[in-house]
Amino acid sequence: MIREAIVTTRSASGEPHLAPMGATVIEGGYLLQPFRPSRTLENLASTSIAVVNFTDDVRIFAGSIVGKRMSVDVCKATYLDCPRLAEALSHDEITVERMEDHPERPKFFCRTHHSEAHRRFEGLNRAKAAVLEAAVLVSRLRLLSPEKVDEEMAYLAIAIEKTAGPDERDAWSWLVEAIAEHRQARVLPSRL
């Protein structure tokens, strides 16, 4: 099972970093597979600690994917010297037990040391799920055909139209803009 989460790490010098990531549930913890190159990978390799944050604020996922600078508050995790999302519903503090290198996506096998709940989960919302799926699509635009992206986005738009609140509509608009910008960049002739 993969849980969509915001993984927070810190550099060796203490600079916080957050990234949306699918965290695969394994016995006793998680398997994280950040792409190479990435700051998450560098931080995991240098500090061996991270926090898996669970949030229902899909703007964080969408904003991270499209490079939209959002102010996201972090605070220190309860036990590890690592940041966590201040407004997370819950979080798991993890340490890297071992790493398997790979040219594209190294595997970090992590053990959960502490889990903590902060806020009540208010229930499922189809628009939130649609934004998450669209964020995954946008992260893979260079790998997917425009037709596949259009088909998926048209289906996901139904949930946005029927169930989205202002936050989901904002996040959706950022993703739609990112798709349009990607296509425009592919159409424009390159300049020498």
Salt bridges, closest charged atoms under 4 A:
GLU15 OE2 - ARG39 NH1 3.24
ASP56 OD1 - ARG119 NH2 3.68
ASP57 OD2 - ARG59 NH2 2.85
ASP81 OD2 - ARG10 NH2 3.64
GLU93 OE2 - HIS91 NE2 2.83
GLU97 OE2 - ARG111 NE 3.49
GLU100 OE2 - ARG98 NH1 2.62
ASP101 OD1 - ARG36 NH2 2.47
GLU116 OE1 - HIS114 NE2 2.78
GLU116 OE2 - HIS118 ND1 3.87
GLU122 OE1 - ARG120 NH2 3.36
ASP150 OD1 - ARG183 NH2 2.71
GLU152 OE2 - LYS148 NZ 2.86
ASP167 OD1 - ARG59 NH1 3.66
GLU168 OE2 - LYS128 NZ 2.58
